[in-house]
Amino acid sequence: MLRFSAVGVSDVGLVRATNQDSAVATSGLLVVADGVGGAAAGEVASARAASAVLETAQRTRGPLPVVVLRQAVESAQKAVALAITEDPARAGMATTLTAVLTNGTDAALAHLGDSRAYVWRDDELIQLTRDHTWTARAVDRGTISEDQVQAHPWRNVILRSVNGDEGTNADVLPLALRVGDRLLIASDGLTDLVGAAWLERLFAEHDDEALAQALLAAALGEGGRDNITLIVATVVPESAPEPPFLQVFGAVAGAAMSQSRA
Ligand code: CA
């Protein structure tokens, strides 16, 4: 049996006025959502989507993680659609969603948008997600090269997201995790500024707690032009001496606080 130990951080960065990212970490679930939309709608999109995934995972015990995550994506789409119905000024808001879930035996990954998941195994960093962006598709089709992505004007154009449209097609895949694997789930505020080779070096140098801080410092050092959200987790045996936990970061943490004040 396995579960996660996790360290997370969500930072507004050095340029943006608000943090529209959300993240959730529990001993079985890791979620990052990066919201977009004016008039605070991006915060609402990422917070509602992350909450919907958490609620679905907590409520749905029994089915394989891949089945639970499919339901979780559906429920995130419904939550965003409902939030737009509540306030039509939110129309057009959307969020990325990258989530890893384990039930202790099996694990799965769900992904929409340009947040990313990586696994560090045998001293090597492997990207588990494919960006759902215009530029990633253009690279696949050979119309632009990998080197042209960073400077491309359509770099931030996302082709798939949680936008309230139930037809949106998420990648939901089983994930073969083993004890000792280290995971990174992050918004593009990190991965746009800190490349794979740099990520790999920081993984080699730091344990999870120090790594989370080093990753944030690296993105801020590169200008922090976007919100920076990341979860670093290690797959540990179920018997590891750490109680279950629930950590929330970014917009979803603010939403939880304003609900409890209301
Ligand atoms: Ca972002």
Residues whose N, C-alpha, C, O or C-beta is under 5 A from the ligand:
A	BS01	CA	D34 S187 D188 G189 D226 N227
